Amino acid sequence: MKKNNFLFLLFLLLNAYQTLAQQVYVIRIRQEIDPQMSHFVELGLQAATRDSADYIILDMDTYGGALLDADKIRMALLKYPKPVYVYINKNAASAGALISIACDSIYMDAGSIIGAATVVDGEGKPAPDKYQSDMRAMMRTTAETNHRNPVFAENMVGKAVGADSLTVGNVTTFTTSEAIKNGYCEAEIHSLEELYTYLHLHHAAITHFELSTTDQIVNFFMNPALRGLLLLLIIGGIYFELQTPGIGVALFAALVGIALYFIPSYLNGLAENWEILIFFIGAVLLILEITVIPGFGLAGLSGLVLIVSSLILVGLNNDTFDFTFVPESDIYITSATVLAAFTAGTVLAFAAGNRFMKSALFNKISLQDTFQSSDGFTSNFHTEVLTGKQGTSYSVLRPSGKILLDGNVYDAYTRGEYVEANKAVEVIEQVGSSLKVKEIHVQ
């Protein structure tokens, strides 16, 4: 008897130890599903893996959001090796329903709903049936993976009715009791604390995932107002550097603006590699136009178009030029913001550039002295007309060099041709103290 009591006590102690040793990570999904939210969940799962968490609980209340980002979360949850539970309080609509079905167990507060997963475009209208078909398949396979009735999941999307395929009917949405009845909810739970007790995790170590300081800084630079200022910094810096090349301050400011604009967008999944590549291709074309290609033509104009297009695309959650799910208002606002920043940046850079040219700092880093003839500085200009005269190349012309003309040596250059020394040449143009010449062939 004593032995059995000892074994029973040992069992209780081991069970208590195991409970105390368990780690639970709670990840809040309390806003629209967008690139930032999918990145947030990704970071939460990484942190849970790093801390060897035993369970993940999603604390959800969302009306949905972007399908692409919901699918990223769905795939991450399906692949996650530890149990993932979702507590719906109070909404798991649309993209939220897809994410919930990807979890191992679903728990709902009283008065909650799950479903209404019809795909809508940027204006909130049902998207064409090809998108609804993809969503139905996604919902169906996710339900099958977690051993739920796939028909109910498919019906949450609804089916097209009518010839236009844009009207969707028979959309399923479950209340808490209906979800329990149809196998889409394990129990009605009224708080996270009650859920911990229900799952025998009330003594476990609970961690509510929060962004690290670094990630908070990254998200800080996603603020629309701050991004507008970064656009001013980028465009103004580029413009000012092109006006005063070689100083470097404006270029450094532009590079800082570019880094703070693109890196947070890339980390949050908003900027794709090709969108960033477009910007740098545009920058290269603009530099080539300024430094190599004379005038301001096709390369420069193409560079500006690519730069502006990249800045706009990075601000929109498009799928490789597919703007079906991007609200028109977002397109207009983002485009107007970039163009306004482009205009304001140019004006500010021009105004600041003029002030900078007159500042004490600019005087320190630029040559201010002039060379006056009264101080003994003179320029040697030919007073006699030398055009049409013939002589010989005194040195090799590559294309500039020296020529011998009427016993005098002059600076000269060709139109680009290479001329050996001691070759017959003729002056074809007289410019200041230099002569433009061409080689002539004496018969």
C-alpha positions as CSV (number, residue, x, y, z in Angstrom):
1,M,0.0,0.0,0.0
2,K,2.8,2.4,0.9
3,K,4.5,1.6,-2.3
4,N,1.4,2.5,-4.3
5,N,1.0,5.7,-2.4
6,F,4.6,6.6,-3.1
7,L,4.1,5.9,-6.8
8,F,0.9,7.9,-6.9
9,L,2.7,10.8,-5.1
10,L,5.6,10.5,-7.6
11,F,3.2,10.6,-10.5
12,L,1.6,13.8,-9.2
13,L,4.9,15.4,-8.6
14,L,6.1,14.5,-12.2
15,N,2.8,15.8,-13.6
16,A,3.1,19.1,-11.7
17,Y,6.7,19.4,-12.8
18,Q,5.8,18.8,-16.5
19,T,3.0,21.4,-16.2
20,L,5.3,24.0,-14.6
21,A,7.9,23.3,-17.3
22,Q,5.5,23.9,-20.2
23,Q,5.9,27.0,-22.3
24,V,3.0,28.7,-24.0
25,Y,3.4,31.5,-26.5
26,V,0.4,33.8,-27.1
27,I,0.4,35.8,-30.4
28,R,-2.3,38.5,-30.8
29,I,-4.0,38.9,-34.2
30,R,-6.2,41.9,-33.5
31,Q,-6.1,43.9,-36.7
32,E,-6.3,43.6,-40.5
33,I,-4.3,40.8,-42.1
34,D,-1.6,42.6,-44.0
35,P,2.2,42.3,-44.7
36,Q,3.0,43.7,-41.2
37,M,0.7,41.2,-39.5
38,S,2.0,38.2,-41.4
39,H,5.6,39.3,-40.5
40,F,4.5,39.7,-36.9
41,V,3.2,36.1,-36.8
42,E,6.3,34.9,-38.5
43,L,8.5,36.6,-35.9
44,G,6.2,35.1,-33.1
45,L,6.7,31.6,-34.4
46,Q,10.4,32.1,-34.7
47,A,10.6,33.3,-31.1
48,A,8.5,30.4,-29.9
49,T,10.8,28.0,-31.6
50,R,13.8,29.7,-30.2
51,D,12.4,29.4,-26.7
52,S,11.2,25.8,-27.2
53,A,7.6,26.7,-26.6
54,D,5.2,23.7,-26.2
55,Y,2.0,25.4,-27.4
56,I,1.0,28.4,-29.6
57,I,-2.2,30.3,-28.9
58,L,-3.5,32.8,-31.4
59,D,-5.6,35.5,-29.7
60,M,-7.8,36.5,-32.7
61,D,-10.2,39.3,-33.5
62,T,-10.1,40.3,-37.1
63,Y,-12.5,41.0,-40.0
64,G,-9.9,39.7,-42.5
65,G,-7.5,41.3,-44.9
66,A,-5.1,40.4,-47.7
67,L,-5.4,36.8,-49.0
68,L,-1.7,36.6,-49.9
69,D,-0.7,37.4,-46.3
70,A,-3.3,35.2,-44.8
71,D,-1.9,32.3,-47.0
72,K,1.6,33.0,-45.7
73,I,0.3,32.7,-42.1
74,R,-1.7,29.6,-43.0
75,M,1.3,27.8,-44.5
76,A,3.5,28.7,-41.5
77,L,0.9,27.3,-39.1
78,L,0.4,24.1,-41.0
79,K,4.1,23.5,-41.1
80,Y,4.7,24.4,-37.4
81,P,5.7,21.2,-35.5
82,K,4.0,22.1,-32.1
83,P,0.3,22.4,-31.4
84,V,-1.3,25.6,-32.4
85,Y,-4.7,26.7,-31.0
86,V,-6.8,29.8,-31.8
87,Y,-9.0,31.7,-29.4
88,I,-11.6,33.7,-31.4
89,N,-12.7,36.8,-29.6
90,K,-15.0,37.9,-31.4
91,N,-14.4,37.7,-35.1
92,A,-12.6,35.3,-37.5
93,A,-14.0,36.5,-40.8
94,S,-12.6,36.0,-44.2
95,A,-8.8,35.7,-44.0
96,G,-9.3,35.2,-40.3
97,A,-11.4,32.1,-41.0
98,L,-8.7,30.6,-43.2
99,I,-6.0,31.2,-40.5
100,S,-8.3,29.6,-37.8
101,I,-9.0,26.5,-39.8
102,A,-5.2,26.1,-40.2
103,C,-4.9,25.7,-36.4
104,D,-5.1,22.4,-34.6
105,S,-7.9,23.4,-32.3
106,I,-10.4,26.3,-32.4
107,Y,-12.0,27.9,-29.3
108,M,-14.6,30.7,-29.5
109,D,-16.0,33.2,-27.0
110,A,-19.7,33.6,-26.8
111,G,-21.1,35.8,-29.5
112,S,-18.2,35.1,-31.9
113,I,-18.3,34.2,-35.5
114,I,-16.2,32.3,-38.0
115,G,-16.6,32.3,-41.8
116,A,-17.7,34.8,-44.5
117,A,-14.6,34.1,-46.5
118,T,-15.7,35.5,-49.8
119,V,-12.7,37.0,-51.7
120,V,-13.3,40.8,-52.3
121,D,-11.4,43.2,-54.4
122,G,-9.9,46.5,-53.3
123,E,-13.4,48.1,-53.4
124,G,-15.0,45.5,-51.2
125,K,-16.9,43.9,-54.1
126,P,-16.7,40.1,-54.8
127,A,-13.6,39.3,-56.9
128,P,-14.0,37.2,-60.1
129,D,-14.8,33.5,-59.7
130,K,-11.2,32.4,-60.4
131,Y,-10.2,34.0,-57.1
132,Q,-13.2,32.5,-55.3
133,S,-12.3,29.1,-56.8
134,D,-8.7,29.4,-55.5
135,M,-10.0,30.4,-52.1
136,R,-12.5,27.5,-52.0
137,A,-9.7,25.0,-52.7
138,M,-7.5,26.6,-50.1
139,M,-10.2,26.4,-47.5
140,R,-11.0,22.8,-48.4
141,T,-7.5,21.5,-48.3
142,T,-6.8,23.3,-45.0
143,A,-9.9,21.8,-43.4
144,E,-9.0,18.3,-44.7
145,T,-5.4,18.6,-43.3
146,N,-6.9,19.3,-39.8
147,H,-9.6,16.6,-40.1
148,R,-12.5,19.0,-40.5
149,N,-15.5,18.8,-42.8
150,P,-14.2,20.4,-46.1
151,V,-17.7,21.1,-47.4
152,F,-18.3,23.7,-44.6
153,A,-15.0,25.3,-45.2
154,E,-15.7,25.6,-48.9
155,N,-19.2,27.0,-48.3
156,M,-17.6,29.8,-46.2
157,V,-16.4,31.2,-49.5
158,G,-19.7,30.7,-51.3
159,K,-20.3,30.0,-55.0
160,A,-20.8,32.3,-57.9
161,V,-24.5,32.8,-58.9
162,G,-25.5,34.5,-62.1
163,A,-23.7,34.9,-65.5
164,D,-21.4,37.6,-64.4
165,S,-19.6,35.3,-61.8
166,L,-19.3,38.4,-59.6
167,T,-22.3,37.7,-57.4
168,V,-21.6,35.2,-54.6
169,G,-24.4,33.4,-52.7
170,N,-24.8,30.7,-50.0
171,V,-21.9,32.0,-47.9
172,T,-21.6,30.1,-44.6
173,T,-20.8,31.8,-41.3
174,F,-20.9,29.9,-38.0
175,T,-21.8,31.3,-34.6
176,T,-20.1,29.7,-31.6
177,S,-22.8,27.1,-31.0
178,E,-23.0,26.3,-34.8
179,A,-19.2,25.9,-35.0
180,I,-19.3,23.5,-32.1
181,K,-22.1,21.5,-33.6
182,N,-20.3,21.2,-37.0
183,G,-16.8,20.4,-35.7
184,Y,-15.3,23.9,-36.2
185,C,-14.9,24.7,-32.5
186,E,-13.9,22.5,-29.6
187,A,-15.5,24.6,-26.8
188,E,-17.0,27.9,-25.9
189,I,-14.4,29.8,-23.8
190,H,-14.9,33.2,-22.2
191,S,-11.3,34.3,-21.7
192,L,-7.7,33.3,-22.2
193,E,-7.4,32.4,-18.5
194,E,-10.3,30.1,-18.9
195,L,-8.7,28.6,-22.0
196,Y,-5.5,27.9,-20.0
197,T,-7.5,26.1,-17.4
198,Y,-9.4,24.1,-20.0
199,L,-6.1,23.0,-21.6
200,H,-4.5,22.3,-18.2
201,L,-2.0,25.0,-18.8
202,H,-2.8,27.4,-16.0
203,H,0.5,26.6,-14.3
204,A,2.5,26.9,-17.5
205,A,4.8,29.7,-18.3
206,I,2.8,32.1,-20.5
207,T,4.6,34.5,-22.9
208,H,2.7,37.2,-24.7
209,F,4.8,37.8,-27.8
210,E,5.8,41.4,-28.4
211,L,8.1,42.9,-31.0
212,S,11.7,43.4,-30.1
213,T,13.1,46.9,-29.9
214,T,14.7,46.4,-33.3
215,D,11.4,45.3,-34.9
216,Q,9.6,48.2,-33.2
217,I,12.0,50.6,-34.8
218,V,11.5,48.9,-38.2
219,N,7.7,49.2,-37.8
220,F,8.2,52.9,-36.7
221,F,9.6,53.6,-40.1
222,M,6.4,52.2,-41.7
223,N,4.4,55.2,-40.5
224,P,2.9,56.9,-43.5
225,A,3.8,60.4,-42.4
226,L,7.4,59.4,-41.8
227,R,7.6,57.6,-45.1
228,G,6.5,60.8,-46.8
229,L,9.5,62.6,-45.1
230,L,11.8,59.8,-46.3
231,L,10.6,60.4,-49.8
232,L,11.5,64.0,-49.5
233,L,14.9,63.1,-48.2
234,I,15.5,60.6,-51.1
235,I,14.3,62.8,-53.9
236,G,15.8,66.0,-52.5
237,G,19.1,64.3,-51.8
238,I,19.3,62.9,-55.4
239,Y,18.4,66.2,-56.9
240,F,20.9,68.2,-54.8
241,E,23.7,65.7,-55.5
242,L,23.1,66.0,-59.2
243,Q,23.3,69.8,-59.0
244,T,26.4,69.8,-56.9
245,P,28.2,66.5,-57.6
246,G,31.2,65.5,-55.5
247,I,30.2,67.1,-52.2
248,G,28.7,63.8,-50.8
249,V,26.4,65.2,-48.1
250,A,23.3,65.1,-50.2
251,L,24.2,61.7,-51.6
252,F,24.7,60.3,-48.0
253,A,21.3,61.8,-47.0
254,A,19.7,60.1,-50.0
255,L,21.3,56.8,-49.3
256,V,20.0,57.0,-45.6
257,G,16.5,57.8,-46.9
258,I,16.6,54.9,-49.4
259,A,17.7,52.4,-46.7
260,L,15.1,53.6,-44.2
261,Y,12.4,53.5,-46.9
262,F,13.1,50.1,-48.5
263,I,14.5,48.0,-45.7
264,P,11.5,48.2,-43.3
265,S,9.2,47.6,-46.3
266,Y,11.2,44.6,-47.4
267,L,11.3,43.1,-43.9
268,N,7.5,43.5,-43.6
269,G,6.9,41.8,-46.9
270,L,5.6,44.9,-48.6
271,A,8.6,45.4,-50.9
272,E,9.6,42.7,-53.3
273,N,13.1,42.2,-54.8
274,W,12.0,43.3,-58.3
275,E,10.5,46.5,-56.9
276,I,13.7,47.5,-55.3
277,L,15.7,46.4,-58.4
278,I,13.6,48.8,-60.5
279,F,14.7,51.7,-58.3
280,F,18.4,51.0,-58.7
281,I,18.0,50.4,-62.4
282,G,16.4,53.9,-62.6
283,A,19.2,55.4,-60.5
284,V,21.9,53.9,-62.8
285,L,20.1,55.2,-65.9
286,L,19.9,58.7,-64.3
287,I,23.6,58.6,-63.4
288,L,24.5,57.5,-66.9
289,E,22.5,60.3,-68.4
290,I,24.3,62.9,-66.2
291,T,27.8,61.6,-66.5
292,V,28.1,59.7,-69.8
293,I,25.2,60.3,-72.2
294,P,25.1,64.0,-73.3
295,G,21.9,66.0,-72.9
296,F,18.8,64.8,-71.1
297,G,17.0,62.2,-73.2
298,L,15.5,58.8,-73.0
299,A,17.9,57.3,-70.4
300,G,17.3,60.2,-67.9
301,L,13.5,60.2,-68.4
302,S,13.4,56.4,-68.1
303,G,15.4,56.6,-64.9
304,L,13.0,59.1,-63.4
305,V,10.0,57.0,-64.4
306,L,11.5,53.8,-62.9
307,I,12.5,55.6,-59.6
308,V,9.0,57.1,-59.1
309,S,7.3,53.8,-60.1
310,S,9.4,51.8,-57.6
311,L,8.6,54.2,-54.8
312,I,4.9,53.9,-55.6
313,L,4.9,50.1,-56.0
314,V,6.7,49.6,-52.7
315,G,3.9,51.4,-51.0
316,L,1.2,49.2,-52.5
317,N,0.5,45.5,-51.5
318,N,0.3,44.4,-55.1
319,D,1.0,40.9,-56.5
320,T,3.5,41.5,-59.3
321,F,1.4,44.3,-60.9
322,D,-1.9,42.6,-60.0
323,F,-3.8,45.4,-58.2
324,T,-7.1,43.4,-57.9
325,F,-7.0,43.5,-54.1
326,V,-5.5,46.9,-53.7
327,P,-8.1,49.6,-52.9
328,E,-8.2,52.4,-55.5
329,S,-7.9,54.9,-52.7
330,D,-4.6,53.4,-51.7
331,I,-3.3,53.6,-55.3
332,Y,-4.4,57.3,-55.6
333,I,-3.0,58.3,-52.1
334,T,0.3,56.5,-52.6
335,S,0.8,57.9,-56.1
336,A,-0.1,61.4,-55.0
337,T,2.2,61.2,-52.0
338,V,5.2,60.1,-54.1
339,L,4.6,62.7,-56.8
340,A,4.0,65.4,-54.2
341,A,7.2,64.4,-52.4
342,F,9.0,64.4,-55.7
343,T,7.8,68.0,-56.5
344,A,8.4,69.2,-52.9
345,G,11.8,67.6,-52.7
346,T,12.9,69.2,-56.0
347,V,11.7,72.6,-54.8
348,L,13.2,72.3,-51.4
349,A,16.5,71.0,-52.8
350,F,16.6,73.9,-55.2
351,A,15.9,76.5,-52.5
352,A,18.2,74.8,-49.9
353,G,20.8,74.5,-52.6
354,N,20.9,78.2,-53.3
355,R,21.2,78.9,-49.5
356,F,23.9,76.3,-49.1
357,M,25.9,77.8,-52.0
358,K,26.1,81.0,-50.0
359,S,26.8,79.4,-46.6
360,A,30.0,79.4,-44.6
361,L,30.2,75.6,-44.8
362,F,30.2,75.7,-48.6
363,N,32.9,78.4,-48.7
364,K,35.1,76.1,-46.6
365,I,34.7,73.1,-49.0
366,S,34.8,74.9,-52.4
367,L,37.3,77.1,-54.2
368,Q,36.4,80.8,-53.7
369,D,39.4,82.6,-55.1
370,T,39.5,84.1,-58.5
371,F,42.5,84.8,-60.6
372,Q,42.7,88.4,-61.8
373,S,45.0,89.8,-64.5
374,S,46.0,92.5,-62.0
375,D,47.6,89.8,-59.9
376,G,49.7,88.5,-62.8
377,F,47.3,85.8,-64.1
378,T,46.8,85.8,-67.8
379,S,45.2,83.6,-70.5
380,N,47.0,83.0,-73.7
381,F,44.6,83.6,-76.6
382,H,45.7,83.6,-80.2
383,T,45.2,87.0,-81.8
384,E,46.0,85.9,-85.3
385,V,43.7,83.8,-87.5
386,L,45.2,80.3,-87.7
387,T,42.2,78.4,-89.1
388,G,43.2,76.7,-92.4
389,K,46.9,76.8,-91.8
390,Q,48.9,73.6,-92.0
391,G,51.7,72.2,-89.9
392,T,52.9,69.0,-88.3
393,S,52.0,67.2,-85.1
394,Y,54.8,68.0,-82.6
395,S,53.7,65.2,-80.2
396,V,51.2,62.3,-80.4
397,L,47.6,63.6,-80.4
398,R,45.4,61.3,-78.2
399,P,43.3,63.3,-79.1
400,S,45.1,66.3,-77.5
401,G,48.7,67.2,-77.7
402,K,51.1,69.7,-79.4
403,I,51.5,70.9,-83.0
404,L,54.2,72.8,-84.8
405,L,52.9,75.7,-86.8
406,D,55.1,78.4,-88.5
407,G,57.9,77.5,-86.1
408,N,55.7,77.9,-83.0
409,V,54.3,75.1,-80.8
410,Y,50.6,75.3,-79.9
411,D,48.1,73.2,-77.9
412,A,45.8,71.3,-80.2
413,Y,43.3,68.5,-80.2
414,T,41.6,66.4,-82.8
415,R,37.9,65.4,-83.2
416,G,38.7,62.1,-81.5
417,E,41.2,60.7,-84.0
418,Y,44.6,59.4,-82.9
419,V,47.5,61.1,-84.8
420,E,51.1,60.1,-84.6
421,A,53.9,62.6,-84.1
422,N,55.4,64.3,-87.2
423,K,52.2,63.9,-89.3
424,A,50.8,66.7,-91.5
425,V,47.8,68.4,-89.8
426,E,45.5,71.3,-90.7
427,V,43.8,73.7,-88.3
428,I,40.0,73.4,-88.8
429,E,38.8,75.5,-85.8
430,Q,40.3,78.0,-83.4
431,V,38.8,77.9,-79.8
432,G,40.5,80.2,-77.2
433,S,44.1,79.0,-76.6
434,S,43.6,75.6,-78.3
435,L,43.3,74.6,-81.9
436,K,41.2,71.8,-83.3
437,V,43.0,70.0,-86.1
438,K,42.7,67.1,-88.4
439,E,45.3,64.9,-90.1
440,I,45.9,65.6,-93.8
441,H,47.5,63.2,-96.2
442,V,50.1,64.9,-98.5
443,Q,50.3,63.4,-102.0
